[in-house]
């Protein structure tokens, strides 16, 4: 083999090793960065600049992780208090006040509905389906968000949310019920992962 061919073979092998390493390290690095970003964001939520510098609280809040733990404890405490009757009624009053305040109600209700859809008692993205949008032989992965939209003047239709691949966005379509096929043997998490990954990940048909 000539020196030129040997150099090309070595270069090809190095390039192959590079991409193999990238396939291994990229998911690890992105996951680690995301966790680090979330940790630092939560850890810095508490306004330490408003505290007197000579206090014990100010001193300990400058240690990494203390703010993160305090925010988690605060969230858990609010959740615990909201489960009691009296405090729960106070939270309900505050909730109604926010939903009736001009301008604020649009932001507040939108954020609240999104969180309710994912982690609330009224989860919306827990009914994965296949839906026909662009043709009888073309199916898309989606989630039923409203089983009846007759109040929009669409009898026999339902609302289906279709997530975009490699994004956190999606679109809502009003689709005739006969064009929606429920996925009974696939969990909502697996269906979302399949849709967001562009169909790259495999589906476990026994996850439900």
Phi, psi and omega in degrees: 000133182289156179304325180295317179293324178296319180295319179294321179294318178295317180296319179296319180293318179297318179296320178296317178296324179298312181291327176296317177295322179296319179297329180278315188277329184300309178299322179295314181296316181294319178296315180297318179295319180297316179296317180297316180298315180296318180297312182293324179297312179293321182297332183260013181290326182288131184283083181294336181293341180273354182266147175297138186291338183267009180269158180292324180297317179299320181296314185282334179291344179277354173279133180297132177102336180293313178298322179298313180296319181295321178294318177298316179297323178296317180297315179297319180297317178297318177298320179294314181295325181292342180280344177280155187294308186292308181294325178299321177295324178295318177296322178295320178297317178296321179298315179294323178297316180295324181283351178251353180282126180305143180069308181298325184298329180291317178290311184298311183293325179294313179296318180298317180295322179296314180293322177298323182294328183265315188233358182278180179290339179254058181299137182255328185265049179239015178232080182290143181216164165256133184229139177268116182247316190247359179173162183291336182256010181242124180243144175235151177277132181208186181221132178288126177249334175218123181279345181215120178240035180296337178293348174265005182084018181243089179286136178078015179249160172222160180266128181234126177268127180244111180287151176275149178287140178054042179202167176255013180255175178187184180225152178254130180239141172266113191235140173301141185300330181288348177264008181246127181242109180297145176256097187281332187255017180231132181286160179297321180296317179294320180294318179295318179296320179296316182291315184290328180278003180074024179082012182285318182285152179272156182257138175267114186280005181234030184276345179265000000 
